[in-house]
Amino acid sequence: MHNDLLSGFNETEEEKEKRRQTILSNIAGVAAVYDYLQRQLNILENYELTEATFNNPNWAYNQARILGEKRVLTKALKTLQFSKGIKQ
């Protein structure tokens, strides 16, 4: 399991293990969230820049927003990727 889900809290090892077990007991839900985020990332990756896109004076801001969203989705997917290796 990715450490981001278990770190950053002032907890004992016992409390961390309890959280880990809680997450693993809900693995089907975690996997569903992973799949949803993956679909959203695919939509952004398949976004086509057309000539009309560049006619909009705000095209650079739109591109920056897309890149930012892709970065956030990629980080979230990396954190949740453990869910794909566990049988549901």
C-alpha positions in Angstrom: 0.0 0.0 0.0 1.3 3.4 -0.9 2.7 5.2 2.1 0.8 8.5 1.4 -2.3 6.8 2.8 -0.6 5.9 6.0 1.8 8.8 6.7 1.4 12.3 7.9 -0.7 11.4 10.9 0.4 11.4 14.6 -0.6 7.8 15.2 0.8 4.8 16.8 1.7 1.8 14.7 -1.5 0.1 15.9 -3.6 3.0 14.7 -1.8 2.9 11.3 -2.5 -0.8 11.0 -6.2 -0.2 11.8 -6.4 2.4 9.1 -4.6 0.0 6.7 -7.1 -2.7 7.5 -10.0 -0.3 7.0 -8.8 0.6 3.6 -8.2 -3.0 2.6 -11.6 -4.0 3.8 -13.1 -1.5 1.3 -10.9 -2.5 -1.6 -13.8 -2.7 -4.1 -14.7 0.9 -3.4 -11.0 2.0 -3.7 -10.8 0.1 -7.0 -13.9 1.8 -8.3 -12.5 5.2 -7.4 -9.2 4.2 -9.2 -11.1 3.3 -12.3 -13.0 6.5 -12.3 -9.9 8.6 -11.9 -8.2 6.6 -14.7 -11.2 7.4 -17.1 -10.9 11.1 -16.2 -7.2 11.0 -17.0 -7.8 9.3 -20.3 -10.3 12.0 -21.2 -7.7 14.7 -20.6 -5.0 12.8 -22.4 -7.2 12.4 -25.5 -8.2 16.1 -25.5 -7.3 17.5 -28.9 -5.9 20.9 -29.5 -7.5 22.1 -32.7 -6.9 25.3 -34.6 -10.1 26.7 -33.0 -8.5 26.1 -29.6 -5.7 28.5 -30.4 -8.1 31.2 -31.7 -9.3 31.5 -28.1 -7.1 34.1 -26.3 -7.3 32.0 -23.1 -6.0 28.8 -24.8 -2.7 28.9 -22.7 -4.7 29.0 -19.4 -6.9 26.1 -20.6 -3.8 24.1 -21.4 -2.2 24.9 -18.0 -5.4 23.8 -16.3 -5.4 20.5 -18.2 -1.8 19.9 -17.3 -2.5 20.6 -13.7 -5.5 18.3 -13.6 -3.4 15.5 -15.2 -0.7 16.0 -12.6 -3.2 15.6 -9.7 -4.9 12.6 -11.3 -1.6 10.9 -11.9 -0.6 11.4 -8.3 -3.9 10.1 -7.0 -3.7 7.1 -9.2 -0.2 6.3 -8.0 -1.4 6.4 -4.5 -4.3 4.1 -5.2 -2.6 1.7 -7.6 -2.2 -0.9 -4.9 -6.0 -1.6 -5.3 -5.4 -3.1 -8.7 -3.2 -5.8 -7.4 -5.6 -7.1 -4.7 -8.4 -9.6 -5.5 -11.8 -8.2 -4.8 
